[in-house]
Amino acid sequence: MQVSVETGEGLERRMKIDLPFEEIEAEVEKRLQKLARSARLPGFRPGKVPMKVLRKRYGNAVNQEVFGEFVESSFSEALMQQSLRPAGMPRIEPEIDPVEQRFGYTAIFEVLPQVEIASLAGRVVKSPVAEVTEGDIDAMVERLRRQHATRAPVDRPAATGDLLTISFKGTIEGEPFEGGSASGVKLELGTGRMIPGFEEGLIGASAGEERTLDLVFPDPYQAEHLAGKPVRFEVTVEGVEESVLPEVDATFIEAFGVADGDIARFREDVRQNMEREMKQRLDARRKDAVMDLLLAAHDIELPGALVQEEIGAMKGQMLETLGSKDVALPDGLFDDAAKRRVALGLIIGEIVKRQGLRPDAQRVRAAVEENASTYEHPQAVVDYFYSDPKHLASVESLVLEGQVVDWVLGQVEVEEEALTFAQLSESGPRPGV
């Protein structure tokens, strides 16, 4: 087997391979001979079909089968011979010339880039720190009260936070437009659901009152034909309801699993949940900071095949989340995030290899148990993860990333950044690695 490699643009390689003609011909002949013993064709007795007929009928298919098998085995061997690491599946261009007694092909593929881990000495990572205060617990309890609020009709003018039942008719230059009218609509004032000025124009209105709102659609606007146009809404307020917050009493507390309704125990449960959430957010922010530093420290040429593969995976995840396979999602929507994931995957993989890192068994166990603690039967969840190594793979991958984060933090200067629980809750972690 003769192998030659040409370097294309960027990471592309063109590997030309000449296969042994005699071996392929011998294998084709062997398979035709085997086929002859059982072949059934009209006009011939079983096992008595002439080889000439068999070659005409099946020769091309057998040739293709044998050639494909030789391509598969020779490609792997040639990669090892040339010390190449493909970034994806190759494109195969067959080169078959029976007259010249030649079987060969050209495999076109991208290779993984060489990643050299840069020195991180002198670089700075901001590591967030926070604690849950009594004020944070008070705010969370108030939030829980709002989530469990009920509504009650009021005989007073509407204020921000009230829930209105309204009907409206919209016109542009005196003409109604599609989607501009509705009845029995529930609208909470202050949520910003409607165009600017609509909700503000209903503050102070009472049940049974009619109001005329002269407004302008924003520009840009999701309905492009309405963007920037003046509009008039004739609105009828059919009802006004206010939020009634529950008292923090035994009945309220029991709804959160504190059977005896003890407020101190309830607040402690709230604290523990908040601290668990806080730890997750601190870890996520710290990890994001480390990943940003790694990206800034390394300039890597990315294989297009890996980026495209990642885009496909991210599309699939979003379509699954949307619950539809018929939504057309452009690649550009995922391009930056996919490149980030691929780059970090290459860098992290090299760090893991260079440092000889393996998922720490104790950390894996702790991660599994923490995940299981949120379920009704924690031990059953733990048993599930440890029943098959495949179930543990995702946890081990996250633990390994955490060990890489720890390694990076040991190479750089770490500056603590004090945050409040509210600041931590303002934004979640960046999607992806």
C-alpha positions as CSV (number, residue, x, y, z in Angstrom):
1,M,0.0,0.0,0.0
2,Q,1.5,3.3,-1.1
3,V,0.5,6.5,0.7
4,S,1.2,10.1,0.0
5,V,-0.2,13.2,1.7
6,E,-0.7,16.7,0.4
7,T,-1.5,19.7,2.6
8,G,-4.5,21.7,1.5
9,E,-5.8,25.0,2.8
10,G,-5.7,25.3,6.6
11,L,-6.2,22.0,8.3
12,E,-7.2,20.1,5.1
13,R,-5.2,17.0,4.0
14,R,-5.5,15.0,0.8
15,M,-4.2,11.5,1.4
16,K,-3.7,9.4,-1.7
17,I,-3.6,5.7,-1.3
18,D,-2.8,3.0,-3.8
19,L,-4.4,-0.4,-2.9
20,P,-2.9,-3.8,-3.9
21,F,-4.7,-4.7,-7.1
22,E,-3.9,-8.4,-6.9
23,E,-5.3,-8.8,-3.4
24,I,-8.5,-7.1,-4.3
25,E,-8.9,-9.1,-7.4
26,A,-8.2,-12.3,-5.5
27,E,-10.8,-11.4,-2.9
28,V,-13.4,-10.6,-5.5
29,E,-12.7,-13.9,-7.2
30,K,-13.0,-15.8,-3.9
31,R,-16.4,-14.2,-3.2
32,L,-17.7,-14.9,-6.7
33,Q,-16.6,-18.6,-6.3
34,K,-18.4,-18.8,-3.0
35,L,-21.5,-17.2,-4.6
36,A,-21.4,-19.7,-7.4
37,R,-22.1,-22.5,-5.0
38,S,-25.5,-21.1,-4.1
39,A,-26.5,-18.7,-6.8
40,R,-29.9,-19.1,-8.3
41,L,-30.6,-17.6,-11.7
42,P,-33.4,-18.3,-14.2
43,G,-32.3,-21.0,-16.7
44,F,-29.6,-22.5,-14.5
45,R,-29.6,-25.2,-11.9
46,P,-28.6,-24.0,-8.4
47,G,-24.8,-23.9,-8.1
48,K,-24.3,-24.3,-11.9
49,V,-24.3,-20.7,-13.0
50,P,-21.3,-20.0,-15.2
51,M,-18.7,-17.7,-13.7
52,K,-19.0,-15.4,-16.8
53,V,-22.6,-14.9,-16.0
54,L,-22.0,-14.3,-12.3
55,R,-19.3,-11.7,-13.1
56,K,-21.7,-9.9,-15.4
57,R,-24.6,-10.0,-12.9
58,Y,-22.8,-9.5,-9.6
59,G,-19.2,-8.5,-10.4
60,N,-19.7,-4.8,-10.0
61,A,-21.5,-5.1,-6.6
62,V,-18.8,-7.5,-5.3
63,N,-16.1,-5.2,-6.5
64,Q,-17.7,-2.3,-4.7
65,E,-18.1,-4.3,-1.5
66,V,-14.5,-5.5,-1.5
67,F,-13.2,-2.0,-2.4
68,G,-15.2,-0.4,0.4
69,E,-13.7,-2.9,2.9
70,F,-10.2,-2.2,1.7
71,V,-10.8,1.5,1.9
72,E,-12.0,1.2,5.5
73,S,-9.1,-0.9,6.7
74,S,-6.4,0.9,4.7
75,F,-7.5,4.4,5.8
76,S,-7.0,3.6,9.5
77,E,-3.6,2.0,8.7
78,A,-2.5,5.0,6.6
79,L,-3.5,7.5,9.4
80,M,-1.3,5.6,11.8
81,Q,1.5,5.4,9.3
82,Q,1.4,9.2,8.7
83,S,0.6,10.1,12.3
84,L,-2.5,12.0,11.4
85,R,-5.5,12.7,13.6
86,P,-8.6,13.4,11.5
87,A,-11.2,15.9,12.8
88,G,-14.1,14.2,11.1
89,M,-15.1,11.6,8.5
90,P,-13.2,11.8,5.2
91,R,-14.6,12.5,1.8
92,I,-13.5,9.5,-0.4
93,E,-12.8,10.0,-4.1
94,P,-12.3,6.5,-5.7
95,E,-9.7,6.0,-8.4
96,I,-10.4,2.7,-10.2
97,D,-8.9,1.7,-13.5
98,P,-9.2,-2.0,-14.3
99,V,-7.3,-1.6,-17.6
100,E,-4.3,-0.2,-15.8
101,Q,-4.9,-2.7,-13.0
102,R,-5.2,0.1,-10.4
103,F,-7.3,0.4,-7.3
104,G,-6.9,3.5,-5.2
105,Y,-8.6,6.5,-3.7
106,T,-8.0,10.0,-2.3
107,A,-9.3,10.7,1.2
108,I,-9.9,14.4,1.9
109,F,-10.3,15.4,5.5
110,E,-9.3,17.9,8.2
111,V,-6.8,17.1,10.9
112,L,-7.0,18.2,14.5
113,P,-4.7,21.2,15.2
114,Q,-1.6,21.0,17.4
115,V,-2.5,22.7,20.7
116,E,0.3,24.1,22.8
117,I,-0.8,25.0,26.3
118,A,0.3,28.6,26.9
119,S,1.9,29.8,30.1
120,L,-0.8,31.2,32.4
121,A,1.7,32.8,34.8
122,G,0.8,36.4,35.6
123,R,-2.7,36.2,34.3
124,V,-5.6,37.1,36.6
125,V,-8.9,35.4,37.2
126,K,-11.7,37.1,39.3
127,S,-13.2,34.5,41.6
128,P,-16.7,35.5,42.9
129,V,-17.6,35.0,46.5
130,A,-20.9,35.6,48.3
131,E,-23.0,34.6,51.3
132,V,-26.7,34.3,52.0
133,T,-27.8,37.0,54.4
134,E,-31.0,37.3,56.5
135,G,-32.1,40.0,54.1
136,D,-31.7,37.6,51.2
137,I,-33.9,35.1,53.0
138,D,-36.5,37.8,53.7
139,A,-36.5,38.7,49.9
140,M,-36.8,35.0,49.0
141,V,-39.8,34.5,51.4
142,E,-41.4,37.6,49.9
143,R,-40.8,36.2,46.4
144,L,-42.5,32.9,47.5
145,R,-45.5,34.9,48.8
146,R,-45.8,36.7,45.5
147,Q,-45.7,33.3,43.6
148,H,-48.6,32.0,45.8
149,A,-50.6,35.2,45.7
150,T,-54.3,35.1,45.0
151,R,-56.4,37.8,43.2
152,A,-59.3,39.7,44.5
153,P,-61.6,42.3,42.8
154,V,-61.2,45.9,44.0
155,D,-63.4,48.9,43.7
156,R,-60.7,51.5,43.2
157,P,-58.6,52.9,40.4
158,A,-56.0,50.5,38.9
159,A,-52.4,50.7,40.1
160,T,-49.1,49.0,39.0
161,G,-49.2,45.3,39.8
162,D,-53.0,45.0,39.5
163,L,-54.5,42.5,37.1
164,L,-57.0,44.1,34.6
165,T,-59.5,42.3,32.4
166,I,-59.8,44.4,29.3
167,S,-61.2,44.5,25.7
168,F,-59.7,46.8,23.1
169,K,-60.0,47.8,19.4
170,G,-57.0,49.2,17.6
171,T,-57.1,51.3,14.4
172,I,-54.5,52.9,12.2
173,E,-55.7,55.9,10.3
174,G,-59.2,54.9,11.3
175,E,-58.9,51.4,9.9
176,P,-58.8,48.2,12.0
177,F,-55.7,45.9,11.5
178,E,-55.0,42.2,12.0
179,G,-54.3,41.4,15.7
180,G,-55.3,44.9,16.8
181,S,-58.5,43.8,18.7
182,A,-59.2,41.4,21.5
183,S,-61.7,40.8,24.4
184,G,-61.4,39.3,27.8
185,V,-57.6,39.9,27.9
186,K,-55.9,39.5,31.3
187,L,-53.1,42.2,31.7
188,E,-50.9,42.8,34.7
189,L,-49.9,46.4,34.8
190,G,-46.2,46.9,34.9
191,T,-45.1,43.7,33.1
192,G,-44.4,45.5,29.8
193,R,-46.4,43.0,27.7
194,M,-48.0,45.7,25.6
195,I,-46.4,48.4,23.5
196,P,-45.0,51.5,25.3
197,G,-47.6,53.7,26.8
198,F,-50.5,51.1,26.7
199,E,-50.2,49.9,30.3
200,E,-49.2,53.3,31.6
201,G,-52.4,54.7,30.0
202,L,-54.6,52.4,32.1
203,I,-53.1,53.3,35.5
204,G,-55.9,55.0,37.4
205,A,-58.7,53.5,35.4
206,S,-61.6,51.8,37.2
207,A,-63.8,48.9,36.3
208,G,-66.3,49.9,33.6
209,E,-64.3,52.8,32.4
210,E,-63.4,53.4,28.7
211,R,-60.1,55.0,27.7
212,T,-58.7,56.1,24.3
213,L,-54.9,55.6,24.0
214,D,-53.1,57.3,21.1
215,L,-49.7,55.5,20.8
216,V,-47.0,54.7,18.3
217,F,-45.7,51.2,17.5
218,P,-42.0,50.8,18.3
219,D,-39.5,50.8,15.5
220,P,-38.2,48.1,15.0
221,Y,-41.2,45.9,15.8
222,Q,-41.8,42.2,15.3
223,A,-44.7,43.0,12.9
224,E,-42.7,45.0,10.4
225,H,-45.7,46.5,8.6
226,L,-46.7,48.1,11.9
227,A,-43.3,49.4,13.0
228,G,-43.3,53.2,13.7
229,K,-46.9,53.7,12.9
230,P,-49.3,55.8,15.0
231,V,-52.2,53.7,16.5
232,R,-55.4,54.4,18.5
233,F,-56.7,51.9,21.0
234,E,-60.2,52.1,22.4
235,V,-60.0,50.2,25.7
236,T,-62.7,49.1,28.0
237,V,-61.6,48.1,31.5
238,E,-63.9,45.2,32.5
239,G,-62.4,44.5,35.9
240,V,-59.6,45.3,38.3
241,E,-58.0,42.8,40.7
242,E,-55.2,43.2,43.2
243,S,-52.7,40.7,44.5
244,V,-53.4,39.3,47.9
245,L,-50.3,37.9,49.5
246,P,-50.6,35.0,51.9
247,E,-49.5,35.4,55.5
248,V,-46.4,33.5,56.5
249,D,-48.2,31.3,58.9
250,A,-48.3,27.5,59.5
251,T,-50.6,26.9,56.5
252,F,-48.2,28.7,54.2
253,I,-45.1,27.0,55.6
254,E,-46.7,23.5,55.5
255,A,-47.1,23.9,51.7
256,F,-43.3,23.9,51.4
257,G,-42.8,20.5,53.2
258,V,-42.4,21.8,56.8
259,A,-45.0,19.6,58.4
260,D,-45.1,21.3,61.8
261,G,-45.3,24.8,60.3
262,D,-42.2,26.0,62.3
263,I,-41.0,29.3,60.8
264,A,-37.4,28.8,62.0
265,R,-37.2,25.4,60.3
266,F,-38.8,26.9,57.1
267,R,-36.3,29.7,57.0
268,E,-33.4,27.2,57.4
269,D,-34.8,25.2,54.5
270,V,-34.9,28.3,52.4
271,R,-31.4,29.2,53.4
272,Q,-30.1,25.7,52.5
273,N,-31.8,25.9,49.1
274,M,-30.4,29.3,48.5
275,E,-26.9,28.3,49.5
276,R,-27.1,25.3,47.1
277,E,-28.2,27.6,44.3
278,M,-25.5,30.1,45.3
279,K,-22.7,27.5,45.1
280,Q,-23.9,26.4,41.7
281,R,-23.9,30.0,40.4
282,L,-20.5,30.8,42.0
283,D,-19.0,27.7,40.4
284,A,-20.5,28.5,37.0
285,R,-19.2,32.1,37.1
286,R,-15.8,30.9,38.2
287,K,-15.8,28.3,35.4
288,D,-16.8,31.0,32.9
289,A,-14.0,33.2,33.9
290,V,-11.5,30.4,33.6
291,M,-12.8,29.4,30.2
292,D,-12.7,33.0,29.0
293,L,-9.0,33.2,30.1
294,L,-8.1,29.9,28.3
295,L,-9.7,31.2,25.1
296,A,-7.8,34.5,25.4
297,A,-4.5,32.7,26.0
298,H,-4.8,30.4,23.0
299,D,-5.2,31.1,19.3
300,I,-6.4,27.9,17.7
301,E,-7.3,27.1,14.1
302,L,-10.6,25.2,14.3
303,P,-11.6,22.3,12.1
304,G,-14.7,23.3,10.2
305,A,-16.0,19.7,10.5
306,L,-16.0,19.9,14.3
307,V,-17.7,23.3,14.3
308,Q,-20.4,22.0,11.9
309,E,-20.9,18.9,14.0
310,E,-21.3,21.1,17.1
311,I,-23.8,23.3,15.3
312,G,-25.8,20.2,14.4
313,A,-25.8,19.1,18.0
314,M,-26.9,22.5,19.3
315,K,-29.6,22.7,16.7
316,G,-30.9,19.3,17.8
317,Q,-30.9,20.4,21.5
318,M,-32.9,23.5,20.7
319,L,-35.4,21.7,18.5
320,E,-35.9,19.2,21.3
321,T,-36.5,22.0,23.7
322,L,-38.9,23.6,21.4
323,G,-40.7,20.3,20.9
324,S,-40.6,20.6,17.1
325,K,-38.5,19.3,14.3
326,D,-40.0,21.6,11.6
327,V,-38.4,24.9,12.7
328,A,-35.8,26.2,10.3
329,L,-32.8,27.3,12.5
330,P,-30.0,29.1,10.6
331,D,-26.4,27.9,11.3
332,G,-25.4,31.5,12.1
333,L,-27.5,31.4,15.2
334,F,-25.1,28.8,16.8
335,D,-21.8,29.7,15.0
336,D,-20.1,31.7,17.8
337,A,-21.2,29.3,20.6
338,A,-20.2,26.3,18.5
339,K,-16.7,27.7,17.9
340,R,-16.3,28.4,21.6
341,R,-17.2,24.9,22.5
342,V,-14.9,23.3,19.9
343,A,-12.0,25.6,20.9
344,L,-12.4,24.9,24.6
345,G,-12.8,21.2,24.0
346,L,-9.5,21.1,22.2
347,I,-7.7,23.1,24.9
348,I,-9.3,21.2,27.8
349,G,-8.5,17.9,26.1
350,E,-4.8,18.9,25.8
351,I,-4.6,20.0,29.5
352,V,-6.2,16.7,30.6
353,K,-3.7,14.8,28.5
354,R,-0.7,16.8,29.6
355,Q,-1.6,16.7,33.3
356,G,-2.8,13.1,33.2
357,L,-6.1,14.1,34.8
358,R,-8.8,11.5,35.5
359,P,-12.2,12.0,37.0
360,D,-11.8,12.1,40.8
361,A,-14.0,9.3,42.2
362,Q,-14.9,11.2,45.4
363,R,-16.0,14.3,43.4
364,V,-18.0,12.2,41.0
365,R,-19.8,10.5,44.0
366,A,-20.4,13.9,45.6
367,A,-21.9,15.3,42.4
368,V,-24.1,12.3,41.9
369,E,-25.4,12.5,45.5
370,E,-26.0,16.3,45.3
371,N,-28.0,15.7,42.1
372,A,-29.9,12.9,43.8
373,S,-30.7,14.9,46.9
374,T,-33.3,16.9,44.9
375,Y,-35.4,13.8,44.2
376,E,-37.9,12.0,46.3
377,H,-35.9,8.8,46.4
378,P,-32.2,9.8,46.4
379,Q,-30.7,6.4,46.8
380,A,-32.6,5.1,43.7
381,V,-31.1,7.9,41.6
382,V,-27.6,7.1,43.0
383,D,-28.1,3.4,42.2
384,Y,-29.1,4.3,38.6
385,F,-26.0,6.3,38.0
386,Y,-23.7,3.6,39.3
387,S,-25.6,0.7,37.6
388,D,-23.9,1.5,34.2
389,P,-20.7,3.4,33.4
390,K,-22.5,5.1,30.5
391,H,-24.8,6.7,33.1
392,L,-21.8,8.2,34.9
393,A,-20.2,9.6,31.7
394,S,-21.8,13.0,31.8
395,V,-21.1,13.5,35.5
396,E,-17.5,12.4,35.0
397,S,-17.1,14.9,32.2
398,L,-18.3,17.8,34.3
399,V,-16.1,16.7,37.2
400,L,-13.1,16.6,34.9
401,E,-13.9,20.1,33.7
402,G,-14.0,21.2,37.3
403,Q,-10.5,19.6,37.9
404,V,-9.2,21.6,34.9
405,V,-10.7,24.8,36.4
406,D,-8.8,24.0,39.6
407,W,-5.6,23.4,37.7
408,V,-5.9,26.7,35.9
409,L,-6.7,28.5,39.2
410,G,-3.4,27.1,40.5
411,Q,-1.5,28.6,37.6
412,V,-2.9,32.2,37.8
413,E,-3.4,35.0,40.3
414,V,-6.9,34.8,41.8
415,E,-8.7,38.0,42.9
416,E,-11.9,37.6,44.9
417,E,-14.9,39.5,43.7
418,A,-17.6,40.1,46.4
419,L,-21.1,39.7,45.1
420,T,-24.6,39.6,46.6
421,F,-27.0,36.8,46.1
422,A,-29.2,39.2,44.0
423,Q,-26.2,40.0,41.7
424,L,-25.5,36.2,41.3
425,S,-29.1,35.7,40.3
426,E,-29.2,38.4,37.7
427,S,-27.7,36.2,35.0
428,G,-27.1,32.5,34.6
429,P,-24.0,30.8,33.3
430,R,-23.1,31.0,29.6
431,P,-24.5,28.0,27.6
432,G,-22.0,25.4,26.7
433,V,-18.5,24.7,28.1
